[in-house]
Amino acid sequence: MSELIPRIDGAVVLVGVDFGLPHFDGELEELGLLAQTAGLEPVARLVCKRRAPDAALFVGSGKADEIRELAELHRASEVVFDQSLSPAQQRNLERQLGIAVYDRTFLILEIFAQRARSHEGKLQVELARLQYLSTRLVRRWSHLERQTGGAGVRGGPGEKQIELDRRMISESIKRTRERLSKVQRQRGTQRRQRERRDTFNISLVGYTNAGKSSLFNALVKARAYAADQLFATLDTTTRQLYLGDARRKVSISDTVGFIRDLPHGLIDAFKATLQEAVDADLLLHVVDASNPHHPEQMAEVQAVLKEIDADVVPQLLVFNKLDALESTQHPLHLEDEIEVDGLLVTRIFLSAHTGEGLPALRAELAQRSHSVPDDMPPEGGAELHEATD
């Protein structure tokens, strides 16, 4: 491309490779939403098919040339792949394309870094980013291949600069883990205090943008941030909810949303945040009923729950966004049962936006929380704990 034609900062080409897997997003719709959430502007999309990833370039040299031409045509400054790339593949692609190349994992990490608000959330994101960066040093800086000799030594044996940087990152990871461990112990103390009060704990889980925060706000009249975008909220917020039918209060928590191919580093780093789900007495699995891919999204959530040992916690399925369904798609009954991983699970259709179906959900929660008299006033909704900076 001519040097007289500048790249457009933030303009990206989205690339997806179909390896024949059932969850492949042929339209790259979710990747486009992730890119926009991260502040990027998709200007072109390219999808190709392969039996297996190319070891050097992931897509092969011919397709890499096609991506370069597409980026030049649209003056894109970056390319984002819908799959995870190895450090070597990322380095080779950048040399071949002449522009920055990122993968889905990096994009999710960037969004988490932008959205984390609490001290714990920021530490968790920093840990995941450091772990990701530690595998990418060779890709980013060619000067790190030089060796550095000791004082007064020219050309003698010494420690490679890349090894120095890796050691610095390793030390940063260790410090961040220690700080995060301290915060997690504090959260554990708060959790034990709730347990001593014999509080019934409910956690909202679900695919990102399923409407968890909107439902949370509707139930407890909170003002948690909610928007029609991926990962609108990252930090766990816990409030008390009074259930009149059971004459008792329960603890309800809004947790971070899940997504396909969630980086393992983030699952590990957000263990404390997701611990709310592990320790819950009931999971409200919120599903976007209007999304045609909701069965695959449900499967992804179940997979993450299994990974954090929360798959044994009883679930209640909440099919949200009833108002977004066409009239021909509306269910005959707002409450039924469906099979999930071989078990029959109660499902409730509702709209957190209009309030339709909320009374049925409250009644079901009251029944499951056991009827125990409580002196808490019916208006409830008082804050129990909310993560803030």
SVG drawing of the C-alpha trace seen along z (x, -y; Angstrom):
<svg xmlns="http://www.w3.org/2000/svg" viewBox="-50 -11 85 48">
<polyline fill="none" stroke="black" stroke-width="0.4" points="0.0,0.0 1.3,-3.5 2.7,-5.4 0.6,-8.4 -2.6,-6.6 -2.7,-6.7 -4.2,-3.9 -7.4,-4.8 -6.7,-4.4 -9.1,-1.9 -10.3,-0.5 -10.1,3.3 -10.6,6.2 -12.3,9.2 -11.2,12.7 -12.8,16.0 -11.7,19.5 -14.3,22.2 -12.8,25.5 -16.2,27.3 -17.1,26.7 -20.8,26.3 -20.5,23.0 -18.7,21.1 -20.1,17.6 -20.2,17.3 -21.3,13.7 -18.6,12.8 -21.5,10.9 -20.2,11.5 -16.6,10.6 -17.9,7.4 -19.7,6.5 -16.6,7.3 -14.5,5.0 -17.0,2.2 -17.2,2.6 -13.4,2.3 -13.6,-1.0 -12.7,0.4 -14.6,-0.1 -14.9,3.1 -14.6,2.0 -14.4,5.5 -14.9,9.1 -13.4,12.2 -14.3,15.9 -12.4,18.9 -12.5,22.6 -9.7,24.9 -9.4,28.5 -6.7,27.4 -4.8,24.2 -1.7,23.4 1.3,23.8 3.0,20.6 0.2,18.2 -3.0,19.9 -4.7,19.2 -2.0,20.0 0.1,17.7 -2.5,17.2 -5.3,16.2 -2.8,14.0 -2.1,12.1 -5.9,11.7 -6.2,10.3 -3.4,7.8 -5.1,6.6 -8.4,6.2 -6.7,4.2 -5.0,2.0 -8.3,1.4 -10.1,0.3 -7.0,-1.4 -7.4,0.7 -4.8,0.3 -5.4,3.7 -6.7,7.2 -8.6,9.2 -9.0,13.0 -12.1,14.7 -9.9,17.5 -6.8,17.6 -3.5,17.3 -0.2,18.7 2.6,16.2 4.5,17.4 1.4,17.2 0.7,13.7 4.3,12.6 4.4,14.2 1.1,12.6 2.2,9.1 5.4,9.5 3.3,10.8 0.5,8.1 2.6,5.2 0.0,4.1 -1.0,5.1 -2.7,8.5 -4.8,9.5 -6.9,12.4 -10.2,12.9 -8.4,13.4 -6.6,10.1 -9.9,8.3 -11.7,9.7 -8.8,8.8 -8.9,5.2 -12.6,4.9 -12.2,6.2 -9.3,3.7 -11.6,0.9 -14.6,2.0 -13.2,3.1 -14.1,0.6 -13.5,2.3 -10.0,2.7 -10.4,6.5 -11.6,6.4 -8.7,4.3 -6.2,6.7 -7.9,9.7 -7.6,8.1 -4.0,7.0 -3.1,10.6 -4.8,12.0 -3.1,9.4 0.3,10.1 -0.1,13.9 -1.1,13.3 1.8,10.9 4.3,13.3 3.8,15.5 4.0,12.7 7.4,11.1 9.1,12.7 6.4,11.3 6.5,7.7 10.1,6.7 12.8,7.9 15.5,6.1 14.9,8.5 16.8,11.1 20.1,9.3 22.2,10.4 23.3,8.1 26.7,8.6 27.8,7.7 29.4,4.4 32.6,3.7 32.1,6.8 31.8,6.5 30.2,9.4 30.6,11.7 28.0,14.1 25.1,12.4 21.3,12.6 19.2,12.0 17.0,8.9 14.0,11.0 14.8,13.1 15.1,9.9 11.7,8.8 10.2,12.2 11.6,12.2 10.2,8.7 6.7,9.8 7.0,13.0 7.7,10.8 4.7,8.5 2.5,11.6 3.6,12.8 3.0,9.3 -0.5,9.1 -1.4,12.5 -0.4,11.6 -2.5,8.4 -5.5,10.3 -5.2,13.0 -5.6,10.4 -8.7,9.0 -10.1,12.5 -9.6,13.2 -11.6,10.0 -14.4,11.1 -14.4,14.5 -14.9,12.8 -17.9,11.0 -19.3,14.2 -18.9,16.0 -20.8,13.2 -23.7,13.7 -23.6,17.4 -23.8,16.8 -26.9,14.8 -28.5,17.8 -29.0,15.9 -30.3,17.7 -27.8,16.8 -28.8,16.3 -26.4,15.6 -27.3,14.4 -25.2,16.1 -25.6,16.1 -24.1,15.2 -23.0,11.7 -25.7,9.3 -28.5,11.7 -29.9,8.9 -28.6,10.0 -28.0,6.5 -31.4,5.3 -33.1,8.2 -31.0,7.5 -32.2,3.8 -35.8,4.8 -35.7,7.2 -34.0,5.0 -34.7,1.5 -30.9,1.0 -29.0,-1.2 -26.4,1.2 -25.0,0.2 -26.9,2.0 -26.5,1.5 -27.2,3.3 -23.5,4.3 -21.1,7.0 -19.6,7.0 -21.5,3.9 -20.6,4.8 -17.7,6.8 -17.7,6.4 -20.0,8.4 -22.8,6.4 -24.7,8.0 -28.0,6.7 -30.7,7.9 -34.1,8.8 -37.2,9.1 -39.6,11.9 -43.0,11.1 -44.5,14.6 -41.7,16.2 -41.5,13.3 -37.8,13.3 -34.8,11.6 -32.4,13.3 -29.0,12.2 -28.8,11.8 -25.6,11.2 -25.0,10.0 -21.9,11.5 -19.8,11.1 -21.2,12.5 -19.8,15.5 -18.8,15.7 -17.6,18.4 -13.9,19.2 -13.6,17.1 -9.8,17.0 -8.7,19.5 -6.5,16.8 -9.6,14.8 -11.5,17.8 -8.5,18.3 -8.1,14.6 -11.8,14.0 -12.1,17.1 -13.1,14.9 -15.8,13.0 -17.2,16.3 -17.0,17.7 -20.3,16.0 -21.8,18.5 -20.0,21.5 -21.2,20.6 -24.8,19.8 -27.8,21.8 -29.5,21.1 -28.3,19.9 -30.6,17.8 -29.3,18.7 -30.4,15.8 -30.9,16.5 -31.6,14.0 -34.7,15.7 -34.6,13.4 -31.1,14.6 -31.4,17.4 -28.1,18.8 -29.3,19.1 -28.9,22.9 -25.2,22.6 -24.9,19.7 -26.5,21.9 -24.1,24.7 -21.1,22.2 -22.4,21.1 -22.8,24.7 -19.3,25.4 -17.8,22.5 -20.0,23.4 -18.6,27.0 -15.0,25.6 -15.5,23.6 -17.4,26.5 -20.7,24.6 -22.5,27.1 -23.8,28.9 -25.7,25.8 -29.4,25.9 -30.5,23.7 -33.6,21.8 -33.7,20.8 -34.9,17.3 -35.6,16.7 -35.4,12.9 -36.3,10.3 -39.8,11.7 -40.7,8.3 -38.2,8.7 -39.8,11.8 -42.2,11.8 -45.8,12.5 -45.5,15.9 -42.5,16.8 -44.2,16.2 -44.5,19.3 -47.9,20.8 -46.9,20.8 -44.6,18.5 -43.5,21.3 -42.5,24.8 -39.6,27.3 -36.8,28.2 -34.0,30.7 -30.5,29.3 -27.6,31.8 -30.0,34.6 -31.9,32.8 -35.3,31.2 -35.0,27.5 -37.8,25.0 -37.9,22.2 -39.6,18.9 -40.2,16.5 -40.1,12.8 -39.1,9.3 -36.9,7.3 -37.7,4.3 -41.6,4.4 -41.9,6.5 -43.9,9.2 -43.3,12.5 -41.5,11.0 -44.3,11.9 -43.9,15.6 -40.1,15.4 -40.6,13.8 -43.1,16.5 -40.7,19.2 -37.8,17.6 -39.9,17.4 -40.8,21.1 -37.2,22.1 -35.8,20.0 -38.0,21.7 -40.5,19.7 -38.8,18.2 -40.3,15.2 -38.2,12.1 -38.7,8.6 -37.2,6.9 -39.6,4.3 -41.2,5.2 -39.6,2.4 -36.2,4.1 -33.5,3.6 -31.0,2.3 -27.4,2.5 -25.5,5.4 -22.3,5.0 -21.3,3.4 -17.8,3.4 -16.5,-0.1 -13.2,-1.7"/>
</svg>
